[in-house]
Amino acid sequence: MKNDNLRADRDDLDDLDRFTPRTPAKRSGNLVMQVATGVFLGGLALWLVQLGATALYAKLMMGTITFGG
């Protein structure tokens, strides 16, 4: 353990010659539409859940829900 060689080997210069950079991909504005659609659908889902919970709470308060019939 004491005499372990923990240093990394240096890359050869021959390896650097084989490296070819990739061309950058084009970015489209599609991500903006996806985020906007997700925010809209999330807000719509929250509104529907709130509407259902409010209706259920109103029915419970008025006593019009019967359990077990």
MDTraj code that builds the backbone (N, CA, C; nanometers):
import mdtraj as md
import numpy as np

residues = "MET LYS ASN ASP ASN LEU ARG ALA ASP ARG ASP ASP LEU ASP ASP LEU ASP ARG PHE THR PRO ARG THR PRO ALA LYS ARG SER GLY ASN LEU VAL MET GLN VAL ALA THR GLY VAL PHE LEU GLY GLY LEU ALA LEU TRP LEU VAL GLN LEU GLY ALA THR ALA LEU TYR ALA LYS LEU MET MET GLY THR ILE THR PHE GLY GLY".split()
xyz = np.array([
    [0.0823, -0.1195, 0.0000],
    [0.0000, 0.0000, 0.0000],
    [0.0867, 0.1258, 0.0000],
    [0.1934, 0.1196, 0.0721],
    [0.2741, 0.2380, 0.0908],
    [0.3464, 0.2789, -0.0380],
    [0.3832, 0.1830, -0.1203],
    [0.4615, 0.2121, -0.2390],
    [0.3788, 0.2045, -0.3677],
    [0.2472, 0.2122, -0.3563],
    [0.1626, 0.2053, -0.4764],
    [0.1843, 0.3286, -0.5628],
    [0.1833, 0.3063, -0.6925],
    [0.1963, 0.4167, -0.7869],
    [0.0554, 0.4646, -0.8219],
    [0.0117, 0.5765, -0.7652],
    [-0.1247, 0.6247, -0.7838],
    [-0.1339, 0.7321, -0.8917],
    [-0.0239, 0.7623, -0.9563],
    [-0.0263, 0.8660, -1.0588],
    [-0.0785, 0.8087, -1.1902],
    [-0.1571, 0.8871, -1.2609],
    [-0.2107, 0.8432, -1.3895],
    [-0.1042, 0.8543, -1.4973],
    [-0.1099, 0.7652, -1.5929],
    [-0.0173, 0.7710, -1.7061],
    [-0.0589, 0.8850, -1.7980],
    [0.0413, 0.9510, -1.8551],
    [0.0109, 1.0593, -1.9485],
    [-0.0341, 1.0006, -2.0821],
    [-0.1264, 1.0737, -2.1465],
    [-0.1707, 1.0306, -2.2787],
    [-0.0601, 1.0518, -2.3800],
    [-0.0522, 0.9608, -2.4735],
    [0.0441, 0.9774, -2.5808],
    [-0.0059, 1.0836, -2.6776],
    [0.0863, 1.1515, -2.7431],
    [0.0463, 1.2525, -2.8409],
    [-0.0189, 1.1896, -2.9629],
    [0.0089, 1.0605, -2.9870],
    [-0.0535, 0.9926, -3.1011],
    [-0.2044, 0.9803, -3.0797],
    [-0.2468, 0.9652, -2.9543],
    [-0.3898, 0.9531, -2.9253],
    [-0.4635, 1.0826, -2.9553],
    [-0.3953, 1.1966, -2.9393],
    [-0.4608, 1.3246, -2.9634],
    [-0.4845, 1.3494, -3.1113],
    [-0.4040, 1.2876, -3.1972],
    [-0.4218, 1.3048, -3.3415],
    [-0.5477, 1.2343, -3.3907],
    [-0.5896, 1.1293, -3.3236],
    [-0.7073, 1.0538, -3.3671],
    [-0.8382, 1.1182, -3.3231],
    [-0.8310, 1.2197, -3.2387],
    [-0.9522, 1.2824, -3.1866],
    [-1.0141, 1.3731, -3.2926],
    [-1.1403, 1.3492, -3.3246],
    [-1.2123, 1.4370, -3.4165],
    [-1.3340, 1.4917, -3.3427],
    [-1.3446, 1.6219, -3.3304],
    [-1.4578, 1.6790, -3.2565],
    [-1.5887, 1.6594, -3.3327],
    [-1.6963, 1.6407, -3.2560],
    [-1.8281, 1.6263, -3.3172],
    [-1.8845, 1.7631, -3.3512],
    [-1.9661, 1.7648, -3.4529],
    [-2.0315, 1.8906, -3.4871],
    [-2.1435, 1.9145, -3.3869],
    [-2.1589, 2.0373, -3.3394],
    [-2.2640, 2.0639, -3.2405],
    [-2.4032, 2.0468, -3.3016],
    [-2.4942, 1.9897, -3.2239],
    [-2.6304, 1.9661, -3.2721],
    [-2.7099, 2.0959, -3.2675],
    [-2.8027, 2.1065, -3.3599],
    [-2.8872, 2.2251, -3.3619],
    [-2.9901, 2.2158, -3.2506],
    [-3.0109, 2.3268, -3.1837],
    [-3.1118, 2.3311, -3.0781],
    [-3.2374, 2.3945, -3.1354],
    [-3.3499, 2.3335, -3.1045],
    [-3.4758, 2.3880, -3.1539],
    [-3.5537, 2.4498, -3.0384],
    [-3.6561, 2.5251, -3.0703],
    [-3.7399, 2.5874, -2.9683],
    [-3.8448, 2.4936, -2.9144],
    [-3.8298, 2.3643, -2.9414],
    [-3.9296, 2.2663, -2.8987],
    [-3.9329, 2.2522, -2.7470],
    [-3.8215, 2.2728, -2.6807],
    [-3.8160, 2.2589, -2.5360],
    [-3.9037, 2.3625, -2.4683],
    [-3.9083, 2.4823, -2.5232],
    [-3.9925, 2.5869, -2.4656],
    [-4.1388, 2.5462, -2.4718],
    [-4.1790, 2.4878, -2.5843],
    [-4.3183, 2.4438, -2.5985],
    [-4.3488, 2.3281, -2.5038],
    [-4.2541, 2.2400, -2.4836],
    [-4.2767, 2.1274, -2.3925],
    [-4.2914, 2.1753, -2.2495],
    [-4.2096, 2.2709, -2.2087],
    [-4.2189, 2.3246, -2.0729],
    [-4.3506, 2.3996, -2.0551],
    [-4.3886, 2.4804, -2.1546],
    [-4.5139, 2.5553, -2.1455],
    [-4.6338, 2.4611, -2.1399],
    [-4.6316, 2.3550, -2.2182],
    [-4.7408, 2.2571, -2.2160],
    [-4.7466, 2.1850, -2.0821],
    [-4.6317, 2.1510, -2.0263],
    [-4.6284, 2.0843, -1.8960],
    [-4.6818, 2.1737, -1.7851],
    [-4.6454, 2.3016, -1.7891],
    [-4.6955, 2.3947, -1.6881],
    [-4.8461, 2.4109, -1.7007],
    [-4.8950, 2.4222, -1.8244],
    [-5.0387, 2.4382, -1.8467],
    [-5.1155, 2.3144, -1.8006],
    [-5.0695, 2.1960, -1.8382],
    [-5.1399, 2.0736, -1.7999],
    [-5.1318, 2.0481, -1.6496],
    [-5.0204, 2.0843, -1.5893],
    [-5.0085, 2.0707, -1.4441],
    [-5.1042, 2.1634, -1.3716],
    [-5.1156, 2.2872, -1.4199],
    [-5.2105, 2.3804, -1.3602],
    [-5.3538, 2.3353, -1.3784],
    [-5.3854, 2.2808, -1.4961],
    [-5.5202, 2.2300, -1.5211],
    [-5.5520, 2.1121, -1.4297],
    [-5.4569, 2.0231, -1.4106],
    [-5.4783, 1.9089, -1.3218],
    [-5.4983, 1.9551, -1.1777],
    [-5.4186, 2.0511, -1.1331],
    [-5.4366, 2.1022, -0.9966],
    [-5.5722, 2.1696, -0.9801],
    [-5.6174, 2.2425, -1.0823],
    [-5.7466, 2.3085, -1.0751],
    [-5.8601, 2.2062, -1.0671],
    [-5.8494, 2.0974, -1.1447],
    [-5.9533, 1.9942, -1.1414],
    [-5.9564, 1.9223, -1.0071],
    [-5.8418, 1.8959, -0.9494],
    [-5.8365, 1.8320, -0.8176],
    [-5.8961, 1.9242, -0.7121],
    [-5.8645, 2.0519, -0.7196],
    [-5.9199, 2.1480, -0.6241],
    [-6.0707, 2.1593, -0.6405],
    [-6.1189, 2.1575, -0.7636],
    [-6.2629, 2.1644, -0.7886],
    [-6.3343, 2.0425, -0.7306],
    [-6.2782, 1.9248, -0.7504],
    [-6.3379, 1.8031, -0.6953],
    [-6.3353, 1.8016, -0.5432],
    [-6.2257, 1.8462, -0.4851],
    [-6.2163, 1.8485, -0.3390],
    [-6.3139, 1.9497, -0.2801],
    [-6.3301, 2.0626, -0.3460],
    [-6.4242, 2.1631, -0.2972],
    [-6.5678, 2.1127, -0.3058],
    [-6.6010, 2.0449, -0.4157],
    [-6.7358, 1.9895, -0.4308],
    [-6.7626, 1.8824, -0.3253],
    [-6.6650, 1.7975, -0.3013],
    [-6.6811, 1.6934, -0.2000],
    [-6.6953, 1.7539, -0.0608],
    [-6.6176, 1.8556, -0.0316],
    [-6.6252, 1.9227, 0.0986],
    [-6.7605, 1.9920, 0.1162],
    [-6.8110, 2.0514, 0.0091],
    [-6.9424, 2.1165, 0.0168],
    [-7.0519, 2.0145, 0.0413],
    [-7.0437, 1.9009, -0.0232],
    [-7.1443, 1.7963, -0.0005],
    [-7.1368, 1.7435, 0.1422],
    [-7.0144, 1.7300, 0.1946],
    [-7.0011, 1.6836, 0.3332],
    [-7.0589, 1.7854, 0.4312],
    [-7.0367, 1.9121, 0.4042],
    [-7.0871, 2.0164, 0.4938],
    [-7.2398, 2.0250, 0.4906],
    [-7.2999, 2.0000, 0.3748],
    [-7.4445, 2.0066, 0.3637],
    [-7.5124, 1.8774, 0.4090],
    [-7.4327, 1.7739, 0.4275],
    [-7.4865, 1.6473, 0.4746],
    [-7.5631, 1.5705, 0.3687],
    [-7.5356, 1.5935, 0.2434],
    [-7.6071, 1.5243, 0.1379],
    [-7.5379, 1.3956, 0.0945],
    [-7.4231, 1.3646, 0.1538],
    [-7.3568, 1.2380, 0.1231],
    [-7.3953, 1.1373, 0.2301],
    [-7.4445, 1.0243, 0.1873],
    [-7.4794, 0.9182, 0.2832],
    [-7.3819, 0.8033, 0.2630],
    [-7.3300, 0.7543, 0.3720],
    [-7.2349, 0.6435, 0.3680],
    [-7.3091, 0.5140, 0.3996],
    [-7.3011, 0.4158, 0.3165],
    [-7.3585, 0.2848, 0.3447],
    [-7.5049, 0.2721, 0.3043],
    [-7.5735, 0.3766, 0.2696],
    [-7.7084, 0.3773, 0.2159],
    [-7.8053, 0.3071, 0.3016],
])
top = md.Topology()
chain = top.add_chain()
for i, resn in enumerate(residues, 1):
    res = top.add_residue(resn, chain, resSeq=i)
    for name in ("N", "CA", "C"):
        top.add_atom(name, md.element.get_by_symbol(name[0]), res)
traj = md.Trajectory(xyz[None], top)
